[in-house]
């Protein structure tokens, strides 16, 4: 992502990211029948202040994604396949949150919870299937960029770095599937653009307070 990216540019950007496994039906559903991965076992070692700050930022991103997919499912505008994809994505996001919360609690810190956050979305975000899918692409672009930015900045703890790498791949899968549902390319850039920590924080502020 180019230096000096504005919030409006981020929120209007197209899909970026990874590959998909299936076109049509419930694309993410294929993953449920495949070998299931797991986060690194055991708690990370003592974390640096930078690693803890990055984990907190990612917690905020996960809370946003959980809230979005919860609202997307409740709106009931998606067709059967997209509804199934959103349901599995919600399960994934909750697992991401649980892992990051475990990282923070293992360090003696209390992770941010949804009860402490007020979420807001553009008008008519949940008005139709098209608006829900479009917002999914926008928010998954934000989530992927945030994880890539954290990875690019570097994590000192190998276990945390491994967990973040796994989650980054999963967010790319989500973005790929919902990009196709929005009739956009499933993948585009050979090197998807990371967000700086400041850009990610600013973008999250557009939806949370």
N, CA, C and O of each residue as an XYZ file, in Angstrom:
836
protein
N       0.853     -1.191      0.000
C       0.000      0.000      0.000
C       0.883      1.233      0.000
O       1.878      1.314      0.720
N       0.495      2.179     -0.819
C       1.332      3.358     -0.968
C       1.381      4.159      0.309
O       0.391      4.226      1.038
N       2.544      4.783      0.600
C       2.643      5.631      1.778
C       1.609      6.749      1.699
O       1.263      7.213      0.613
N       1.120      7.174      2.861
C       0.179      8.269      2.905
C      -1.234      7.890      2.511
O      -2.040      8.768      2.200
N      -1.557      6.595      2.516
C      -2.888      6.146      2.168
C      -3.916      6.774      3.095
O      -3.739      6.788      4.313
N      -4.991      7.294      2.515
C      -6.037      7.883      3.331
C      -7.057      6.823      3.724
O      -7.124      5.758      3.111
N      -7.853      7.122      4.754
C      -8.888      6.188      5.187
C      -9.884      5.930      4.068
O     -10.284      4.785      3.863
N     -10.296      6.965      3.336
C     -11.273      6.781      2.265
C     -10.724      5.889      1.163
O     -11.457      5.092      0.577
N      -9.411      6.027      0.879
C      -8.801      5.163     -0.126
C      -8.812      3.710      0.335
O      -9.068      2.802     -0.456
N      -8.537      3.497      1.607
C      -8.545      2.135      2.134
C      -9.929      1.531      2.019
O     -10.084      0.404      1.549
N     -10.939      2.278      2.448
C     -12.288      1.732      2.506
C     -12.892      1.528      1.135
O     -13.869      0.791      0.993
N     -12.323      2.174      0.112
C     -12.853      2.010     -1.234
C     -11.999      1.082     -2.086
O     -12.292      0.877     -3.264
N     -10.950      0.522     -1.503
C     -10.027     -0.271     -2.311
C     -10.647     -1.605     -2.690
O     -11.562     -2.091     -2.025
N     -10.148     -2.179     -3.746
C     -10.667     -3.455     -4.216
C     -10.095     -4.611     -3.434
O      -9.329     -4.431     -2.488
N     -10.490     -5.822     -3.853
C     -10.053     -7.023     -3.145
C      -8.591     -7.278     -3.402
O      -8.080     -7.042     -4.496
N      -7.923     -7.767     -2.369
C      -6.535     -8.197     -2.485
C      -6.409     -9.503     -1.720
O      -7.132     -9.733     -0.751
N      -5.495    -10.355     -2.154
C      -5.210    -11.491     -1.294
C      -5.237    -12.823     -1.976
O      -5.096    -12.937     -3.194
N      -5.428    -13.859     -1.131
C      -5.084    -15.221     -1.447
C      -5.993    -15.948     -2.401
O      -6.843    -15.346     -3.058
N      -5.807    -17.253     -2.472
C      -6.506    -18.094     -3.421
C      -7.708    -18.748     -2.784
O      -7.844    -18.774     -1.561
N      -8.585    -19.282     -3.629
C      -9.766    -19.983     -3.140
C      -9.725    -21.423     -3.595
O      -8.965    -21.772     -4.498
N     -10.540    -22.267     -2.977
C     -10.522    -23.682     -3.290
C     -11.687    -24.114     -4.164
O     -11.625    -25.177     -4.782
N     -12.749    -23.318     -4.232
C     -13.932    -23.763     -4.946
C     -14.704    -22.563     -5.437
O     -14.816    -21.563     -4.728
N     -15.239    -22.647     -6.641
C     -16.095    -21.598     -7.172
C     -17.529    -22.110     -7.129
O     -17.819    -23.215     -7.587
N     -18.433    -21.288     -6.568
C     -19.829    -21.686     -6.473
C     -20.094    -22.455     -5.206
O     -19.176    -23.006     -4.598
N     -21.371    -22.495     -4.799
C     -21.737    -23.178     -3.571
C     -21.109    -22.487     -2.390
O     -20.932    -21.269     -2.388
N     -20.773    -23.273     -1.381
C     -20.114    -22.725     -0.207
C     -18.623    -22.978     -0.316
O     -18.145    -24.070     -0.008
N     -17.898    -21.975     -0.751
C     -16.468    -22.159     -1.016
C     -15.686    -22.437      0.250
O     -14.820    -23.312      0.265
N     -15.981    -21.699      1.322
C     -15.259    -21.934      2.567
C     -15.610    -23.292      3.150
O     -14.830    -23.861      3.914
N     -16.771    -23.811      2.797
C     -17.193    -25.095      3.343
C     -16.245    -26.224      2.998
O     -16.150    -27.201      3.739
N     -15.537    -26.103      1.876
C     -14.558    -27.128      1.510
C     -13.508    -27.266      2.589
O     -13.025    -28.368      2.849
N     -13.147    -26.158      3.222
C     -12.090    -26.178      4.236
C     -12.506    -26.990      5.446
O     -11.661    -27.576      6.124
N     -13.814    -27.030      5.727
C     -14.281    -27.734      6.916
C     -14.036    -29.230      6.796
O     -13.879    -29.921      7.803
N     -14.004    -29.734      5.555
C     -13.795    -31.157      5.374
C     -12.337    -31.529      5.191
O     -12.012    -32.712      5.096
N     -11.459    -30.550      5.138
C     -10.043    -30.819      4.947
C      -9.347    -30.958      6.288
O      -9.957    -30.782      7.342
N      -8.055    -31.278      6.232
C      -7.288    -31.407      7.476
C      -7.348    -30.097      8.245
O      -7.089    -29.031      7.686
N      -7.681    -30.174      9.500
C      -7.851    -28.978     10.310
C      -6.531    -28.567     10.946
O      -5.855    -29.381     11.575
N      -6.172    -27.313     10.780
C      -4.976    -26.804     11.419
C      -5.261    -26.411     12.850
O      -6.410    -26.445     13.292
N      -4.234    -26.043     13.568
C      -4.374    -25.611     14.958
C      -3.315    -24.561     15.227
O      -2.247    -24.578     14.616
N      -3.609    -23.640     16.145
C      -2.597    -22.639     16.490
C      -1.430    -23.290     17.216
O      -1.559    -24.425     17.676
N      -0.306    -22.615     17.333
C       0.830    -23.189     18.060
C       0.399    -23.613     19.457
O      -0.327    -22.887     20.137
N       0.841    -24.776     19.878
C       0.454    -25.276     21.201
C       1.263    -24.567     22.283
O       2.426    -24.217     22.083
N       0.622    -24.362     23.429
C       1.297    -23.725     24.549
C       1.337    -22.213     24.404
O       1.171    -21.672     23.311
N       1.557    -21.554     25.504
C       1.607    -20.092     25.506
C       2.947    -19.608     24.961
O       3.969    -20.264     25.158
N       2.949    -18.459     24.275
C       4.237    -17.875     23.876
C       5.072    -17.558     25.109
O       4.562    -17.512     26.228
N       6.351    -17.343     24.887
C       7.217    -16.948     25.993
C       6.932    -15.517     26.406
O       5.988    -14.905     25.907
N       7.734    -14.975     27.308
C       7.557    -13.568     27.700
C       7.578    -12.670     26.461
O       8.497    -12.748     25.644
N       6.568    -11.829     26.331
C       6.424    -11.031     25.118
C       6.977     -9.621     25.306
O       6.901     -9.041     26.389
N       7.528     -9.095     24.232
C       8.009     -7.719     24.246
C       6.820     -6.768     24.250
O       5.693     -7.163     23.953
N       7.084     -5.515     24.587
C       6.026     -4.507     24.571
C       5.441     -4.370     23.167
O       4.236     -4.173     23.015
N       6.283     -4.473     22.146
C       5.806     -4.355     20.764
C       4.896     -5.521     20.401
O       3.860     -5.321     19.768
N       5.272     -6.741     20.797
C       4.433     -7.902     20.511
C       3.071     -7.775     21.202
O       2.042     -8.113     20.617
N       3.068     -7.292     22.438
C       1.812     -7.126     23.164
C       0.935     -6.065     22.501
O      -0.279     -6.233     22.394
N       1.557     -4.976     22.059
C       0.798     -3.926     21.382
C       0.195     -4.450     20.079
O      -0.949     -4.130     19.754
N       0.945     -5.242     19.343
C       0.431     -5.822     18.108
C      -0.703     -6.798     18.381
O      -1.688     -6.827     17.642
N      -0.574     -7.600     19.436
C      -1.644     -8.530     19.788
C      -2.919     -7.778     20.136
O      -4.012     -8.214     19.777
N      -2.790     -6.647     20.833
C      -3.971     -5.844     21.164
C      -4.631     -5.287     19.893
O      -5.857     -5.279     19.783
N      -3.820     -4.825     18.941
C      -4.363     -4.317     17.686
C      -5.132     -5.412     16.952
O      -6.221     -5.170     16.432
N      -4.570     -6.603     16.912
C      -5.222     -7.713     16.219
C      -6.500     -8.141     16.929
O      -7.461     -8.555     16.280
N      -6.520     -8.045     18.243
C      -7.749     -8.319     19.005
C      -8.860     -7.372     18.539
O      -9.999     -7.797     18.346
N      -8.530     -6.107     18.360
C      -9.516     -5.140     17.888
C     -10.047     -5.504     16.511
O     -11.247     -5.395     16.258
N      -9.156     -5.937     15.614
C      -9.579     -6.348     14.281
C     -10.501     -7.552     14.351
O     -11.494     -7.621     13.626
N     -10.177     -8.503     15.220
C     -11.011     -9.709     15.331
C     -12.383     -9.394     15.911
O     -13.380     -9.973     15.478
N     -12.453     -8.494     16.874
C     -13.753     -8.126     17.427
C     -14.627     -7.498     16.338
O     -15.829     -7.758     16.281
N     -14.033     -6.682     15.485
C     -14.782     -6.087     14.383
C     -15.291     -7.170     13.440
O     -16.456     -7.144     13.045
N     -14.437     -8.118     13.073
C     -14.854     -9.158     12.143
C     -15.952    -10.040     12.754
O     -16.888    -10.436     12.060
N     -15.836    -10.339     14.024
C     -16.878    -11.134     14.700
C     -18.205    -10.394     14.680
O     -19.245    -10.986     14.390
N     -18.173     -9.094     14.987
C     -19.402     -8.314     14.992
C     -19.996     -8.236     13.587
O     -21.208     -8.360     13.415
N     -19.149     -8.033     12.593
C     -19.644     -7.960     11.223
C     -20.338     -9.252     10.802
O     -21.472     -9.220     10.325
N     -19.665    -10.381     10.976
C     -20.254    -11.637     10.513
C     -21.511    -12.002     11.316
O     -22.434    -12.613     10.778
N     -21.546    -11.634     12.584
C     -22.757    -11.851     13.376
C     -23.923    -11.067     12.788
O     -25.024    -11.601     12.649
N     -23.688     -9.803     12.441
C     -24.734     -8.975     11.831
C     -25.085     -9.448     10.424
O     -26.248     -9.408     10.024
N     -24.082     -9.893      9.677
C     -24.332    -10.366      8.311
C     -25.260    -11.576      8.317
O     -26.168    -11.675      7.492
N     -25.026    -12.487      9.246
C     -25.883    -13.670      9.346
C     -27.281    -13.293      9.807
O     -28.270    -13.831      9.308
N     -27.365    -12.370     10.758
C     -28.669    -11.974     11.300
C     -29.509    -11.249     10.251
O     -30.737    -11.319     10.287
N     -28.855    -10.550      9.313
C     -29.592     -9.808      8.290
C     -30.343    -10.731      7.336
O     -31.370    -10.341      6.780
N     -29.841    -11.954      7.139
C     -30.501    -12.986      6.322
C     -30.725    -12.569      4.867
O     -31.717    -12.963      4.254
N     -29.810    -11.780      4.320
C     -29.907    -11.406      2.905
C     -29.092    -12.324      2.006
O     -29.352    -12.400      0.805
N     -28.115    -13.019      2.566
C     -27.212    -13.825      1.767
C     -27.906    -15.095      1.291
O     -28.793    -15.618      1.966
N     -27.494    -15.588      0.123
C     -28.040    -16.856     -0.330
C     -27.439    -17.993      0.497
O     -26.575    -17.772      1.345
N     -27.901    -19.182      0.240
C     -27.527    -20.322      1.092
C     -26.019    -20.536      1.160
O     -25.466    -20.763      2.236
N     -25.349    -20.461     -0.007
C     -23.909    -20.685     -0.015
C     -23.145    -19.595      0.704
O     -22.231    -19.876      1.479
N     -23.520    -18.337      0.447
C     -22.837    -17.218      1.094
C     -23.107    -17.205      2.589
O     -22.234    -16.841      3.377
N     -24.325    -17.603      2.986
C     -24.646    -17.673      4.410
C     -23.764    -18.716      5.099
O     -23.293    -18.501      6.215
N     -23.547    -19.844      4.426
C     -22.677    -20.886      4.986
C     -21.239    -20.392      5.086
O     -20.556    -20.658      6.075
N     -20.775    -19.668      4.057
C     -19.419    -19.113      4.097
C     -19.266    -18.131      5.257
O     -18.265    -18.155      5.973
N     -20.267    -17.267      5.435
C     -20.212    -16.291      6.529
C     -20.232    -16.987      7.881
O     -19.566    -16.553      8.821
N     -20.997    -18.065      7.976
C     -21.042    -18.804      9.240
C     -19.705    -19.426      9.589
O     -19.279    -19.381     10.743
N     -19.037    -20.009      8.596
C     -17.728    -20.608      8.862
C     -16.686    -19.526      9.133
O     -15.808    -19.698      9.979
N     -16.789    -18.404      8.406
C     -15.862    -17.295      8.665
C     -16.015    -16.795     10.092
O     -15.022    -16.468     10.743
N     -17.253    -16.730     10.588
C     -17.487    -16.304     11.966
C     -16.824    -17.264     12.948
O     -16.214    -16.830     13.925
N     -16.940    -18.560     12.695
C     -16.260    -19.548     13.549
C     -14.751    -19.296     13.541
O     -14.110    -19.293     14.592
N     -14.192    -19.085     12.349
C     -12.762    -18.805     12.236
C     -12.358    -17.573     13.041
O     -11.373    -17.600     13.778
N     -13.128    -16.488     12.894
C     -12.780    -15.239     13.582
C     -12.849    -15.415     15.096
O     -12.019    -14.867     15.821
N     -13.814    -16.162     15.570
C     -13.896    -16.411     17.008
C     -12.691    -17.209     17.487
O     -12.182    -16.974     18.583
N     -12.237    -18.150     16.669
C     -11.046    -18.920     17.042
C      -9.798    -18.035     17.037
O      -8.923    -18.173     17.892
N      -9.731    -17.131     16.069
C      -8.607    -16.177     16.060
C      -8.617    -15.352     17.352
O      -7.590    -15.191     18.011
N      -9.790    -14.838     17.693
C      -9.899    -14.024     18.909
C      -9.486    -14.846     20.134
O      -8.735    -14.363     20.982
N      -9.968    -16.070     20.225
C      -9.652    -16.906     21.393
C      -8.148    -17.111     21.521
O      -7.602    -17.080     22.624
N      -7.479    -17.321     20.384
C      -6.028    -17.515     20.432
C      -5.322    -16.252     20.915
O      -4.454    -16.319     21.786
N      -5.689    -15.109     20.356
C      -5.041    -13.855     20.753
C      -5.369    -13.488     22.193
O      -4.521    -12.947     22.902
N      -6.594    -13.779     22.633
C      -6.954    -13.538     24.036
C      -6.111    -14.412     24.954
O      -5.685    -13.978     26.024
N      -5.873    -15.656     24.521
C      -5.021    -16.560     25.295
C      -3.602    -16.008     25.407
O      -2.974    -16.087     26.463
N      -3.107    -15.448     24.303
C      -1.772    -14.846     24.315
C      -1.696    -13.742     25.363
O      -0.736    -13.671     26.131
N      -2.717    -12.877     25.391
C      -2.690    -11.748     26.325
C      -2.902    -12.200     27.767
O      -2.210    -11.731     28.671
N      -3.846    -13.102     27.987
C      -4.075    -13.559     29.364
C      -2.863    -14.320     29.897
O      -2.577    -14.275     31.093
N      -2.152    -15.015     29.012
C      -0.936    -15.710     29.440
C       0.142    -14.727     29.873
O       1.032    -15.064     30.654
N       0.047    -13.497     29.349
C       0.989    -12.444     29.740
C       0.466    -11.631     30.918
O       1.072    -10.633     31.310
N      -0.669    -12.065     31.485
C      -1.232    -11.367     32.638
C      -2.055    -10.151     32.288
O      -2.295     -9.298     33.142
N      -2.496    -10.057     31.033
C      -3.268     -8.904     30.584
C      -4.706     -9.320     30.266
O      -4.962    -10.462     29.887
N      -5.626     -8.392     30.424
C      -7.033     -8.650     30.127
C      -7.321     -8.219     28.691
O      -7.154     -7.043     28.368
N      -7.746     -9.134     27.822
C      -8.020     -8.741     26.432
C      -9.289     -7.913     26.324
O     -10.214     -8.069     27.120
N      -9.324     -7.042     25.344
C     -10.514     -6.256     25.052
C     -11.660     -7.192     24.690
O     -11.451     -8.198     24.012
N     -12.865     -6.867     25.137
C     -14.041     -7.665     24.817
C     -15.023     -6.837     24.005
O     -14.927     -5.610     23.965
N     -15.974     -7.517     23.354
C     -16.967     -6.822     22.533
C     -17.806     -5.864     23.359
O     -18.260     -4.840     22.848
N     -18.020     -6.185     24.643
C     -18.831     -5.323     25.502
C     -18.202     -3.958     25.718
O     -18.885     -3.015     26.116
N     -16.906     -3.846     25.458
C     -16.190     -2.585     25.657
C     -16.074     -1.759     24.380
O     -15.445     -0.701     24.386
N     -16.671     -2.227     23.293
C     -16.513     -1.574     21.995
C     -17.886     -1.211     21.433
O     -18.825     -2.004     21.513
N     -17.998     -0.030     20.875
C     -19.179      0.370     20.117
C     -18.835      0.270     18.633
O     -17.894      0.907     18.159
N     -19.607     -0.537     17.908
C     -19.360     -0.742     16.485
C     -20.305      0.132     15.665
O     -21.466      0.317     16.032
N     -19.804      0.666     14.561
C     -20.645      1.456     13.664
C     -20.260      1.149     12.225
O     -19.099      0.869     11.925
N     -21.249      1.205     11.339
C     -21.045      0.865      9.936
C     -21.711      1.917      9.060
O     -22.619      2.613      9.515
N     -21.275      2.041      7.817
C     -21.940      2.976      6.908
C     -23.430      2.649      6.772
O     -23.838      1.502      6.954
N     -24.223      3.647      6.456
C     -25.660      3.449      6.284
C     -25.929      2.374      5.235
O     -25.233      2.285      4.223
N     -26.949      1.562      5.497
C     -27.412      0.514      4.582
C     -26.385     -0.591      4.352
O     -26.434     -1.284      3.336
N     -25.460     -0.755      5.289
C     -24.454     -1.812      5.145
C     -25.072     -3.201      5.104
O     -24.544     -4.101      4.450
N     -26.191     -3.378      5.803
C     -26.845     -4.684      5.878
C     -28.196     -4.666      5.165
O     -29.109     -5.404      5.536
N     -28.320     -3.816      4.137
C     -29.593     -3.598      3.453
C     -29.892     -4.694      2.433
O     -31.057     -5.015      2.196
N     -28.864     -5.265      1.832
C     -29.036     -6.249      0.767
C     -27.863     -7.215      0.764
O     -26.862     -7.003      1.447
N     -28.006     -8.289     -0.023
C     -26.899     -9.240     -0.151
C     -25.669     -8.546     -0.726
O     -24.548     -8.795     -0.281
N     -25.876     -7.675     -1.717
C     -24.744     -6.987     -2.342
C     -24.018     -6.090     -1.350
O     -22.789     -6.037     -1.351
N     -24.767     -5.381     -0.499
C     -24.111     -4.489      0.463
C     -23.364     -5.284      1.523
O     -22.294     -4.867      1.967
N     -23.912     -6.422      1.934
C     -23.237     -7.254      2.931
C     -21.951     -7.835      2.359
O     -20.908     -7.809      3.012
N     -22.027     -8.355      1.148
C     -20.840     -8.945      0.519
C     -19.790     -7.863      0.253
O     -18.594     -8.096      0.435
N     -20.238     -6.687     -0.175
C     -19.293     -5.600     -0.403
C     -18.568     -5.200      0.865
O     -17.366     -4.936      0.845
N     -19.304     -5.155      1.979
C     -18.665     -4.819      3.253
C     -17.728     -5.935      3.700
O     -16.686     -5.670      4.298
N     -18.093     -7.177      3.412
C     -17.197     -8.299      3.737
C     -15.853     -8.120      3.036
O     -14.804     -8.326      3.647
N     -15.877     -7.738      1.760
C     -14.633     -7.528      1.015
C     -13.828     -6.386      1.639
O     -12.616     -6.500      1.819
N     -14.510     -5.288      1.968
C     -13.812     -4.146      2.569
C     -13.161     -4.526      3.893
O     -11.993     -4.217      4.125
N     -13.913     -5.193      4.756
C     -13.397     -5.510      6.087
C     -12.349     -6.622      6.042
O     -11.397     -6.602      6.823
N     -12.511     -7.582      5.146
C     -11.478     -8.617      5.030
C     -10.199     -8.037      4.433
O      -9.103     -8.489      4.766
N     -10.325     -7.039      3.554
C      -9.138     -6.333      3.065
C      -8.427     -5.640      4.220
O      -7.201     -5.669      4.321
N      -9.211     -5.022      5.083
C      -8.651     -4.371      6.275
C      -7.991     -5.389      7.197
O      -6.879     -5.163      7.675
N      -8.670     -6.511      7.450
C      -8.107     -7.526      8.347
C      -6.813     -8.101      7.785
O      -5.824     -8.243      8.505
N      -6.825     -8.432      6.490
C      -5.618     -8.990      5.887
C      -4.481     -7.979      5.923
O      -3.350     -8.329      6.261
N      -4.771     -6.732      5.578
C      -3.730     -5.705      5.606
C      -3.161     -5.497      6.992
O      -1.966     -5.250      7.152
N      -4.032     -5.598      8.011
C      -3.574     -5.436      9.397
C      -2.630     -6.570      9.791
O      -1.567     -6.329     10.364
N      -3.020     -7.800      9.483
C      -2.155     -8.936      9.820
C      -0.842     -8.891      9.040
O       0.218     -9.198      9.586
N      -0.912     -8.511      7.767
C       0.327     -8.399      6.991
C       1.227     -7.303      7.561
O       2.448     -7.455      7.591
N       0.627     -6.205      8.009
C       1.420     -5.133      8.594
C       2.117     -5.546      9.863
O       3.278     -5.202     10.084
N       1.401     -6.295     10.710
C       2.009     -6.803     11.941
C       3.147     -7.763     11.598
O       4.216     -7.710     12.207
N       2.914     -8.633     10.626
C       3.962     -9.575     10.228
C       5.178     -8.847      9.656
O       6.321     -9.203      9.940
N       4.908     -7.809      8.837
C       6.014     -7.067      8.229
C       6.820     -6.299      9.266
O       8.036     -6.155      9.142
N       6.127     -5.808     10.295
C       6.833     -5.076     11.353
C       7.711     -6.008     12.173
O       8.692     -5.572     12.777
N       7.361     -7.294     12.197
C       8.174     -8.286     12.901
C       7.659     -8.569     14.290
O       7.376     -7.648     15.057
N       7.537     -9.833     14.616
C       7.152    -10.289     15.948
C       8.332    -11.039     16.540
O       8.901    -11.922     15.900
N       8.693    -10.688     17.751
C       9.878    -11.286     18.367
C       9.637    -12.726     18.788
O      10.546    -13.553     18.717
N       8.417    -13.036     19.227
C       8.143    -14.381     19.730
C       7.789    -15.321     18.576
O       6.845    -15.045     17.835
N       8.523    -16.424     18.405
C       8.268    -17.326     17.272
C       6.880    -17.959     17.311
O       6.254    -18.125     16.264
N       6.386    -18.316     18.499
C       5.074    -18.940     18.583
C       3.986    -17.974     18.140
O       3.092    -18.353     17.384
N       4.051    -16.737     18.602
C       3.081    -15.734     18.197
C       3.194    -15.457     16.704
O       2.178    -15.333     16.021
N       4.416    -15.359     16.191
C       4.614    -15.128     14.759
C       3.992    -16.254     13.941
O       3.401    -16.008     12.890
N       4.123    -17.490     14.424
C       3.521    -18.618     13.719
C       2.009    -18.546     13.721
O       1.375    -18.789     12.694
N       1.418    -18.212     14.869
C      -0.028    -18.074     14.949
C      -0.539    -16.971     14.035
O      -1.553    -17.142     13.358
N       0.153    -15.850     14.013
C      -0.244    -14.726     13.162
C      -0.141    -15.109     11.687
O      -0.992    -14.715     10.890
N       0.876    -15.863     11.316
C       1.015    -16.306      9.925
C      -0.161    -17.187      9.512
O      -0.687    -17.054      8.407
N      -0.569    -18.089     10.408
C      -1.704    -18.960     10.102
C      -2.997    -18.162      9.945
O      -3.784    -18.421      9.035
N      -3.210    -17.201     10.826
C      -4.421    -16.388     10.747
C      -4.402    -15.546      9.476
O      -5.437    -15.381      8.830
N      -3.241    -15.014      9.112
C      -3.131    -14.216      7.897
C      -3.578    -15.018      6.681
O      -4.305    -14.507      5.830
N      -3.145    -16.274      6.600
C      -3.554    -17.129      5.482
C      -5.070    -17.331      5.482
O      -5.696    -17.334      4.421
N      -5.652    -17.496      6.650
C      -7.100    -17.701      6.741
C      -7.868    -16.450      6.321
O      -8.887    -16.553      5.639
N      -7.389    -15.268      6.721
C      -8.061    -14.036      6.299
C      -7.979    -13.876      4.783
O      -8.924    -13.386      4.164
N      -6.869    -14.280      4.182
C      -6.746    -14.232      2.724
C      -7.766    -15.159      2.071
O      -8.322    -14.824      1.025
N      -8.020    -16.320      2.674
C      -9.049    -17.226      2.159
C     -10.422    -16.563      2.204
O     -11.178    -16.618      1.234
N     -10.741    -15.936      3.340
C     -12.020    -15.243      3.465
C     -12.163    -14.179      2.379
O     -13.198    -14.089      1.718
N     -11.123    -13.382      2.203
C     -11.170    -12.302      1.226
C     -11.359    -12.851     -0.181
O     -12.122    -12.294     -0.971
N     -10.677    -13.925     -0.492
C     -10.783    -14.521     -1.817
C     -12.210    -14.974     -2.106
O     -12.747    -14.703     -3.180
N     -12.817    -15.657     -1.154
C     -14.170    -16.181     -1.344
C     -15.190    -15.060     -1.502
O     -16.021    -15.100     -2.410
N     -15.132    -14.059     -0.623
C     -16.130    -12.995     -0.706
C     -15.857    -12.052     -1.875
O     -16.777    -11.401     -2.370
N     -14.606    -11.970     -2.321
C     -14.320    -11.211     -3.534
C     -15.025    -11.849     -4.728
O     -15.610    -11.148     -5.555
N     -14.970    -13.164     -4.817
C     -15.673    -13.851     -5.893
C     -17.183    -13.621     -5.799
O     -17.854    -13.432     -6.814
N     -17.695    -13.638     -4.602
C     -19.136    -13.420     -4.440
C     -19.517    -11.994     -4.807
O     -20.660    -11.739     -5.184
N     -18.585    -11.072     -4.704
C     -18.810     -9.686     -5.131
C     -18.481     -9.498     -6.616
O     -18.464     -8.372     -7.114
N     -18.220    -10.597     -7.313
C     -17.877    -10.583     -8.742
C     -16.589     -9.813     -9.004
O     -16.454     -9.118    -10.011
N     -15.652     -9.953     -8.082
C     -14.310     -9.416     -8.242
C     -13.344    -10.586     -8.376
O     -13.707    -11.718     -8.058
N     -12.112    -10.337     -8.844
C     -11.147    -11.434     -8.945
C     -10.890    -12.080     -7.592
O     -10.845    -11.397     -6.568
N     -10.723    -13.394     -7.591
C     -10.455    -14.104     -6.345
C      -9.089    -13.764     -5.785
O      -8.882    -13.810     -4.572
N      -8.163    -13.426     -6.653
C      -6.841    -12.981     -6.210
C      -6.335    -11.997     -7.241
O      -6.808    -11.964     -8.377
N      -5.357    -11.189     -6.827
C      -4.904    -10.118     -7.722
C      -3.405     -9.895     -7.589
O      -2.646    -10.206     -8.507
N      -2.975     -9.357     -6.450
C      -1.577     -8.962     -6.289
C      -0.698    -10.139     -5.878
O      -1.082    -10.954     -5.040
N       0.484    -10.214     -6.482
C       1.458    -11.222     -6.053
C       1.966    -10.932     -4.654
O       2.352    -11.844     -3.923
N       1.964     -9.644     -4.277
C       2.417     -9.218     -2.952
C       1.342     -8.314     -2.336
O       1.440     -7.090     -2.430
N       0.319     -8.905     -1.707
C      -0.729     -8.079     -1.099
C      -0.134     -7.048     -0.147
O       0.823     -7.333      0.573
N      -0.706     -5.854     -0.152
C      -0.112     -4.724      0.560
C      -0.427     -4.759      2.051
O      -1.588     -4.904      2.433
N       0.593     -4.630      2.898
C       0.347     -4.511      4.340
C      -0.072     -3.094      4.699
O       0.242     -2.144      3.983
N      -0.770     -2.962      5.795
C      -1.052     -1.654      6.377
C      -0.021     -1.383      7.459
O       0.369     -2.296      8.188
N       0.419     -0.147      7.569
C       1.228      0.206      8.722
C       0.352      0.124      9.964
O      -0.874      0.111      9.857
N       0.959      0.071     11.119
C       0.195      0.016     12.355
C      -0.711      1.240     12.476
O      -1.856      1.126     12.914
N      -0.204      2.404     12.091
C      -1.014      3.628     12.159
C      -2.186      3.564     11.194
O      -3.299      3.950     11.552
N      -1.956      3.080      9.965
C      -3.049      2.961      8.994
C      -4.112      1.988      9.477
O      -5.307      2.264      9.368
N      -3.678      0.842     10.015
C      -4.637     -0.134     10.516
C      -5.451      0.428     11.660
O      -6.667      0.245     11.711
N      -4.791      1.109     12.576
C      -5.484      1.701     13.721
C      -6.510      2.734     13.275
O      -7.631      2.762     13.782
N      -6.122      3.586     12.322
C      -7.042      4.604     11.805
C      -8.244      3.963     11.116
O      -9.376      4.414     11.285
N      -7.992      2.910     10.339
C      -9.081      2.251      9.639
C     -10.042      1.583     10.618
O     -11.257      1.637     10.423
N      -9.520      0.963     11.658
C     -10.374      0.350     12.674
C     -11.208      1.392     13.390
O     -12.349      1.130     13.770
N     -10.639      2.574     13.574
C     -11.363      3.660     14.253
C     -12.612      4.083     13.487
O     -13.539      4.646     14.069
N     -12.639      3.812     12.175
C     -13.809      4.168     11.377
C     -15.018      3.304     11.732
O     -16.157      3.676     11.450
N     -14.765      2.144     12.356
C     -15.846      1.222     12.689
C     -16.027      0.986     14.180
O     -17.041      0.432     14.602
N     -15.058      1.399     14.976
C     -15.105      1.101     16.415
C     -14.811      2.347     17.244
O     -14.113      3.260     16.804
N     -15.351      2.357     18.435
C     -15.045      3.450     19.366
C     -15.217      2.939     20.794
O     -15.012      3.690     21.748
